[in-house]
Amino acid sequence: MEKAITSPGGQLHHSVYYYVVAAAILINIAGIAIPFFTDDPALYAMLARNMARSNNFTDLIYHGRDWLDKPHFPFWVVAISFKIFGVNTVAYKLPGLLFYFLSVFYTYKLARKFYDEQTALLAVLILLTAQHAIMSNTDVRAEPYIMGLLVGSVYHFYRLKEKFSIVQLLLASLFAACAVMTKGIYLLIPIGSAIIGDYVFKKDYKGMLQWRWLFSVLLVCVFILPEIYTVYRQFDLHPEKTVFGRTGVSGIWWFLWGSQFGRFNNDGFIKNSHGDPFFFLHTLLWAFAPWAIVFFYALGKELRDIIKKIAQPEYLCLTASVVMLLIFSISKFQLPFYTNILFPFFAVITAGFIHPLIAGAELRFFKISQYVICGLLLAAFAAISFLFAPEKLWIAIVLLLVGILGAYFIYRQRSSSYQPVFLLSCVLMIIINAWFVLVFYPMLVSYKGDTVAAEYVNVNFPGRPVISLAPMADRFDFYMKQPVVYLRPEDVINKGIAKGQLVFANDEAMDKLKSSPLRIHVVKVFDNYFGENLKLAFINKATRGSTLSHFYLIRID
């Protein structure tokens, strides 16, 4: 007899959930081969490529210059992937995806530790269908790595808290150290606040003084020594090097403080002049869609219950989430994807609230809020698909029909609790992101002129070297099959280059070349949308042309 997930409000077969989980996993993998359409992944891929080709795993080099902005761990992992699978988009994204699915695994393990199997399954589905998590698996940066390492470390530290074990001690400390070597020492804050918060709320203050915690601190210090060594070798041994216009820069100081605390305090190499204390609250409305409203309610309910001294199944997710959200919010350096690293904890909190819903006001709140959010998402999806690519509207219609079929299958099952609405929300996110993978991202790539230009040169001028006058066109450099030489327009104008040489130029360089005595022939012009924030004028096909700049492939005659 087929196993079923039951609740007092009815039942849904396990197979329904497993189908949705399988579809959610596929949609997170589906963008793995889509070329880069933002700046950071191309930059990180360039750094890892240099590492792999030079076999120099200590120095991070960008266009021949020393680079000091991120720790080494993701670059080591990607460089190894490049050595195994070759230098390509899939090899760059694959390690990030594996760490993301590691976060899914540990989200299940963490939820299952304190709740039943159904709650753990809900937490997994919430994480798999959170909007910015799916987007980050196509536009891979550091966050998927941190998600897996952070929740894995918290899980193993809690197991260590329950009972001393060498295996738990080693795994927890190793995961924590790798997280630090990915984004900085500040990532010990959510790990520490999760464990300390659990001790505090359970009034077990003496437990914090056990020797196992000193051992874990020492092990983390030992495990981050590779990063300490690399930054010391590249920078501390060479105070003459110039970094962000400064000399005498200590790589160790930067790693232990400036890499992230410098940003939070706005006194590091990179500064931001503004900050909004409510930035992440309204960012989560879309980034953690369609679960944000329910998460906020669940978080508030848990805080209220704690104030009323009602015991909770666990305190790890609450203390890890709230502390980091407060730190992110008071920082002046704010980017939308920062909170992605907390999504596993958000998912467990949200699932823990949803599963007990049987009847009453909270179930009605859940259903109404999810129907409203799904309606808004559906309206936004219809508008964007019509404005962005009206010629491919049929794809959106087909996907919606598939979604309607899935919704019919879900609602014909016997259940009167939260389950149909929950699964409908999951299906809607899968459908929306399927359109992103099939239509939105490929078309966005077509408006990244440096990516398109590299492919054009590879096909039409195989083996031909190219001189680039566009200094920050990392996508062009990464996708070119031949090495790219970088020059300034003044160098080409004053010193000259070989007749027939192919040159890649942006608008600014092209203006200088046109005003020079050089005879140039434009081989091809490539439309380009500069930047990562998409303006409405770009999304609207009718006004898109007004937002575009250009890249040029030219030949010096």
C-alpha positions in Angstrom: 0.0 0.0 0.0 1.4 3.4 -1.0 2.7 5.5 1.9 0.9 8.7 2.5 1.5 12.0 4.3 -1.4 12.4 6.7 -2.8 15.2 8.8 -6.1 15.7 10.6 -7.3 17.8 7.7 -6.9 15.1 5.1 -4.1 13.4 3.2 -1.9 13.7 0.2 0.2 10.8 -1.2 3.9 11.1 -0.8 4.2 10.8 -4.6 2.5 14.3 -5.0 5.2 15.8 -2.9 8.0 13.9 -4.6 6.9 15.0 -8.0 7.0 18.6 -6.9 10.4 18.1 -5.2 11.8 16.5 -8.4 10.5 19.4 -10.5 11.9 21.9 -8.1 15.3 20.2 -8.2 15.3 20.3 -12.0 14.4 24.0 -12.1 17.4 24.7 -9.9 19.7 22.8 -12.2 18.2 24.0 -15.5 20.3 27.2 -15.7 23.6 25.5 -15.3 24.7 26.0 -19.0 23.3 29.6 -19.5 26.3 32.0 -20.1 27.1 34.7 -17.6 24.8 37.7 -17.7 26.1 39.6 -14.6 29.5 40.9 -13.8 30.6 39.0 -10.7 30.4 35.4 -12.0 32.5 36.3 -15.0 35.1 38.0 -12.7 35.2 35.1 -10.3 35.5 32.6 -13.3 38.4 34.7 -14.6 40.2 34.5 -11.3 39.7 30.7 -11.0 40.8 30.2 -14.6 44.1 32.0 -14.0 44.6 29.9 -10.9 43.9 26.6 -12.8 46.1 27.5 -15.8 49.0 28.8 -13.8 48.8 26.2 -11.0 49.3 29.0 -8.6 46.7 28.4 -5.9 48.0 31.1 -3.5 47.7 34.3 -5.6 44.5 35.8 -6.9 45.4 37.7 -10.1 43.1 39.8 -12.2 44.5 41.1 -15.5 48.0 40.7 -14.2 47.3 42.6 -11.0 47.0 41.4 -7.4 43.3 41.1 -6.4 42.1 41.4 -2.8 38.3 41.3 -2.4 37.2 37.8 -1.6 38.9 34.8 0.3 40.1 31.8 -1.7 37.9 28.9 -1.0 35.3 29.2 -3.9 38.2 29.9 -6.3 40.0 26.8 -5.2 36.9 24.7 -5.7 36.2 26.2 -9.2 39.8 26.0 -10.3 39.7 22.2 -9.5 36.5 21.9 -11.4 38.1 23.7 -14.4 41.0 21.2 -14.3 38.6 18.3 -14.3 35.9 19.5 -16.7 37.7 22.2 -18.7 37.1 26.0 -18.5 33.4 26.5 -19.3 30.2 27.8 -17.8 29.0 24.4 -16.5 32.3 23.7 -14.7 32.1 27.1 -13.0 28.5 26.7 -11.8 28.6 23.0 -10.9 30.4 23.3 -7.5 28.1 26.1 -6.4 25.1 23.9 -7.2 26.5 21.0 -5.3 27.0 23.2 -2.2 23.4 24.5 -2.7 22.1 20.9 -2.6 24.3 20.3 0.4 22.2 23.1 2.1 19.0 21.3 1.0 20.3 18.1 2.6 21.2 19.8 5.9 18.0 21.8 5.9 16.2 18.4 5.9 18.5 17.0 8.5 18.1 20.1 10.8 14.3 20.2 10.4 14.0 16.4 10.9 16.1 16.7 14.1 13.3 18.8 15.8 10.2 18.1 13.8 8.5 15.2 11.9 9.3 14.1 8.4 6.5 16.1 6.9 7.8 19.4 8.3 11.3 18.5 7.0 9.9 17.9 3.6 8.1 21.2 3.7 11.3 23.0 4.7 13.1 21.4 1.7 10.4 22.5 -0.7 10.4 26.1 0.7 14.1 26.3 0.2 14.0 24.8 -3.3 11.3 27.2 -4.5 12.5 30.5 -2.8 12.9 32.9 -5.7 16.3 34.3 -5.1 17.7 30.8 -4.3 16.6 29.6 -7.7 18.0 32.7 -9.4 21.3 32.3 -7.5 21.7 28.9 -9.0 21.8 30.4 -12.4 23.8 33.4 -11.5 26.2 31.7 -9.2 28.3 33.8 -6.8 29.5 32.9 -3.3 26.1 32.5 -1.6 25.3 28.8 -2.6 28.6 27.8 -1.0 27.8 29.7 2.2 24.3 28.2 2.4 25.6 24.7 2.5 28.6 25.4 4.8 26.6 27.5 7.2 23.6 25.2 7.8 25.9 22.1 7.8 28.1 23.7 10.4 25.2 24.6 12.6 23.8 21.1 12.3 27.0 19.4 13.3 27.7 21.8 16.1 24.3 21.0 17.6 25.1 17.3 17.3 28.3 18.1 19.1 26.4 20.0 21.8 24.2 16.9 22.4 27.1 14.5 22.7 30.8 14.9 22.2 32.1 13.2 19.0 35.3 13.6 17.1 33.5 13.2 13.8 30.9 16.0 14.7 33.7 18.2 16.0 35.8 17.8 12.8 32.8 18.3 10.4 31.4 21.3 12.3 34.8 23.0 12.5 35.7 22.2 8.9 32.4 23.6 7.6 32.8 26.7 9.7 36.3 27.2 8.5 35.4 26.8 4.8 32.6 29.3 5.3 35.1 31.8 6.7 37.4 31.1 3.8 34.5 31.9 1.4 33.2 35.2 2.7 35.0 36.2 5.9 35.2 35.7 9.6 31.8 37.3 10.2 30.2 34.0 9.2 31.1 32.7 12.6 28.4 35.1 14.0 25.3 33.1 12.8 27.0 29.8 13.7 27.9 31.0 17.2 24.6 32.8 17.8 22.7 29.7 16.8 24.5 27.5 19.4 24.8 30.2 22.1 21.1 31.2 21.6 20.1 27.5 22.1 22.0 27.4 25.4 20.6 30.8 26.6 17.0 30.0 25.9 17.3 26.6 27.5 19.1 28.3 30.5 22.0 25.9 30.2 24.7 28.5 30.8 27.3 26.0 32.1 27.1 24.1 28.9 28.8 27.0 27.1 32.0 26.4 29.2 32.7 22.9 28.1 36.1 22.0 26.7 34.6 20.9 23.3 33.9 24.5 22.4 37.6 25.5 23.0 38.6 22.6 20.8 36.3 23.7 18.1 37.6 27.3 18.1 41.2 25.9 17.9 40.2 23.6 15.0 38.6 26.4 13.1 41.8 28.4 13.5 43.8 25.5 12.2 41.5 24.9 9.3 41.7 28.5 8.1 45.5 28.5 8.1 45.6 27.9 4.3 43.8 31.2 3.8 46.1 33.0 6.3 49.1 31.6 4.4 48.0 32.6 1.0 47.1 36.2 1.8 50.3 36.5 3.9 52.4 35.2 1.0 50.7 37.4 -1.6 50.4 40.7 0.4 52.1 40.8 3.8 55.4 39.7 2.4 55.1 42.4 -0.3 54.1 45.7 1.3 55.2 47.5 -1.9 52.1 46.1 -3.7 49.4 48.6 -4.4 45.8 47.5 -3.5 42.9 50.0 -4.0 45.4 52.8 -4.3 47.2 51.9 -1.0 50.6 50.3 -0.2 51.6 48.4 2.9 48.3 46.4 2.8 48.2 43.4 5.2 46.3 40.5 3.7 45.9 38.9 7.1 44.3 42.0 8.5 42.0 42.2 5.5 41.0 38.6 5.8 40.3 38.8 9.6 38.6 42.2 9.5 38.4 44.2 6.3 36.9 41.6 4.0 33.5 41.9 5.7 33.6 43.9 8.9 35.2 46.7 6.9 32.1 46.7 4.7 29.7 46.5 7.5 31.4 49.4 9.3 31.9 51.2 5.9 35.6 51.7 6.6 37.1 49.1 4.3 38.5 49.4 0.8 35.1 49.4 -0.8 32.5 51.8 0.7 28.9 52.6 0.3 27.4 56.0 1.0 23.9 54.9 1.9 22.0 52.2 3.8 18.3 51.5 4.5 17.6 49.7 7.8 14.5 48.2 6.2 16.3 47.2 3.0 16.3 43.5 3.7 12.7 43.4 5.0 11.3 44.6 1.7 13.9 42.8 -0.3 12.8 39.5 1.2 9.2 40.1 -0.1 10.5 39.1 -3.5 13.7 37.3 -2.7 12.0 34.8 -0.4 8.8 34.7 -2.4 6.3 33.2 -2.2 7.0 32.5 1.5 8.1 35.9 2.9 4.8 36.9 4.5 4.3 33.6 6.2 7.9 33.6 7.3 7.5 37.1 8.9 4.4 35.9 10.7 6.1 32.7 11.8 9.1 34.6 13.1 6.9 37.1 15.0 4.8 34.2 16.5 7.9 32.4 17.7 9.3 35.6 19.3 5.9 36.2 20.9 5.8 32.7 22.3 9.3 33.0 23.7 8.3 36.2 25.5 5.4 34.3 26.9 7.9 31.6 28.0 6.4 29.0 25.8 9.1 26.4 25.0 10.0 26.0 21.3 11.1 22.8 19.5 14.4 24.5 18.7 16.1 28.0 18.9 18.9 27.5 16.4 17.2 28.9 13.4 15.6 31.9 15.2 18.9 33.1 16.8 21.0 32.5 13.7 18.4 34.4 11.5 17.6 37.4 13.8 21.1 38.2 14.7 22.4 38.3 11.1 19.3 40.1 9.9 20.0 42.8 12.4 23.6 43.1 11.4 22.8 43.1 7.7 20.1 45.8 8.3 22.3 48.2 10.3 25.2 47.9 7.8 25.4 50.5 5.1 26.7 47.9 2.6 23.6 46.1 1.4 23.0 43.8 -1.6 19.9 41.7 -2.2 21.6 38.3 -2.2 23.2 38.7 1.3 20.2 37.2 3.0 20.3 34.0 0.8 22.7 32.5 3.2 19.9 32.5 5.9 17.3 30.8 3.7 17.8 27.3 5.2 16.9 28.7 8.6 14.0 30.7 7.2 12.7 27.5 5.6 12.7 25.6 8.8 11.0 28.4 10.8 8.3 28.7 8.1 7.8 24.9 7.8 7.5 24.6 11.5 4.6 27.1 11.5 2.8 25.7 8.4 2.7 22.0 9.2 0.6 22.1 12.5 -2.1 24.2 10.7 -5.4 22.3 10.8 -8.1 24.9 11.1 -8.8 28.3 12.6 -7.6 31.8 12.0 -3.9 30.9 11.3 -4.9 28.4 8.6 -7.2 31.1 7.0 -4.3 33.6 7.2 -2.0 31.2 5.5 -4.4 30.4 2.7 -5.4 34.0 2.1 -1.8 35.3 2.1 -0.6 32.6 -0.2 -3.5 33.1 -2.6 -2.9 36.9 -2.7 0.9 36.4 -3.2 0.3 33.8 -5.9 -2.1 36.2 -7.6 0.4 39.0 -7.5 3.2 36.8 -8.8 1.0 35.5 -11.6 0.0 39.1 -12.6 3.6 40.2 -12.5 4.6 37.1 -14.6 1.9 37.8 -17.2 3.0 41.5 -17.5 6.7 40.8 -17.7 6.3 37.9 -20.2 4.1 40.2 -22.4 6.4 43.2 -22.2 9.8 41.5 -22.4 9.2 39.0 -25.2 5.8 39.3 -26.8 6.9 37.1 -29.7 7.5 34.2 -27.2 4.3 34.7 -25.2 3.2 31.2 -26.4 5.9 29.7 -24.1 4.4 31.4 -21.1 0.9 30.3 -22.1 2.1 26.6 -22.4 3.8 26.8 -19.0 0.7 28.2 -17.4 -1.4 25.4 -18.9 1.1 22.9 -17.5 0.7 24.7 -14.1 -3.1 24.6 -14.3 -2.9 20.8 -15.0 -0.6 20.4 -12.0 -3.0 22.5 -9.8 -5.9 20.3 -11.0 -4.0 17.2 -10.0 -3.2 18.6 -6.6 -6.7 19.8 -5.8 -8.4 16.6 -6.8 -6.5 14.8 -3.9 -8.3 14.4 -0.6 -7.1 17.2 1.6 -8.6 20.2 3.3 -5.6 21.5 5.2 -2.7 23.7 4.1 -1.4 21.2 1.6 -3.1 22.2 -1.7 -2.3 25.9 -1.2 1.3 25.0 -0.2 1.9 22.8 -3.3 0.2 25.4 -5.6 2.7 28.0 -4.4 5.6 25.6 -5.2 4.2 24.8 -8.6 3.8 28.5 -9.5 7.4 29.2 -8.6 8.6 26.3 -10.8 6.5 27.5 -13.7 7.7 31.1 -13.4 11.3 30.1 -13.2 10.9 27.7 -16.1 10.0 30.8 -18.2 13.1 32.6 -16.8 15.3 29.7 -17.9 13.6 29.2 -21.3 13.1 32.8 -22.3 14.3 35.5 -19.9 17.9 34.5 -19.3 18.7 33.5 -22.9 17.3 36.8 -24.2 19.2 38.8 -21.4 22.4 37.0 -22.5 21.7 38.2 -26.1 21.9 41.8 -24.8 25.3 41.2 -23.1 27.4 42.3 -26.1 30.7 41.0 -24.8 29.4 37.5 -24.4 27.8 37.5 -27.9 31.0 39.1 -29.4 33.2 36.3 -28.0 31.0 33.7 -29.5 30.9 35.6 -32.9 34.8 35.7 -33.0 35.1 32.1 -32.0 32.8 31.0 -34.9 33.9 33.5 -37.6 37.5 34.2 -36.8 38.8 31.0 -35.1 42.3 31.3 -33.8 42.5 35.0 -34.5 43.9 37.0 -31.6 41.9 40.1 -30.5 43.0 43.3 -28.8 40.4 44.6 -26.3 40.0 48.3 -25.6 37.2 47.5 -23.1 39.0 47.0 -19.8 36.1 45.4 -17.8 34.7 43.1 -20.4 35.3 39.9 -18.4 32.7 37.9 -20.2 34.4 38.6 -23.5 37.7 37.5 -22.1 36.3 34.3 -20.4 34.4 33.1 -23.5 37.2 33.8 -26.0 39.1 30.7 -27.0 42.2 32.8 -27.7 44.1 35.0 -25.2 42.9 38.6 -25.2 45.4 41.4 -25.1 44.3 44.6 -23.3 45.4 48.1 -24.6 44.2 51.6 -24.1 42.8 53.5 -27.1 45.7 55.9 -26.8 48.2 53.1 -27.3 46.5 52.0 -30.5 46.3 55.5 -31.8 49.8 56.6 -31.0 51.8 53.5 -31.4 49.7 51.7 -34.0 49.0 48.0 -34.4 49.3 45.4 -37.2 47.2 46.0 -40.3 44.1 43.7 -40.2 44.2 43.3 -36.4 40.9 42.6 -34.8 39.9 45.0 -32.0 37.1 44.8 -29.5 35.9 48.2 -28.3 33.2 49.8 -26.3 31.4 53.1 -27.1 34.0 55.3 -25.4 37.0 53.7 -27.1 35.1 53.8 -30.5 34.6 57.5 -30.1 38.3 58.0 -29.6 39.2 55.8 -32.6 36.8 57.6 -34.9 38.4 61.0 -34.0 41.9 59.6 -34.8 43.6 59.3 -38.2 43.3 55.6 -38.1 41.3 53.9 -40.8 38.9 51.4 -39.2 36.4 49.0 -40.5 33.5 48.0 -38.4 33.0 44.2 -38.7 30.0 43.9 -36.4 28.1 45.9 -33.8 26.7 44.2 -30.6 23.9 45.6 -28.5 24.7 45.7 -24.8 22.7 46.4 -21.7 25.2 47.7 -19.1 24.7 46.8 -15.4 22.7 44.3 -13.4 19.7 46.2 -12.3 17.0 45.9 -15.0 15.1 49.1 -15.7 11.5 49.0 -16.8 12.6 50.7 -20.0 14.8 47.7 -20.8 12.1 45.1 -19.8 9.7 46.8 -22.2 10.7 45.7 -25.6 9.2 48.9 -27.1 11.6 51.1 -25.2 14.6 48.7 -24.9 16.7 50.4 -27.6 17.0 53.6 -25.5 18.7 51.7 -22.7 21.4 50.0 -24.8 25.1 50.8 -25.3 27.3 49.0 -27.8 30.4 46.9 -28.3 32.2 46.9 -31.6 34.4 44.3 -33.4 36.5 46.3 -35.7 39.5 45.8 -38.0 42.3 48.3 -38.4 42.8 48.9 -42.2 
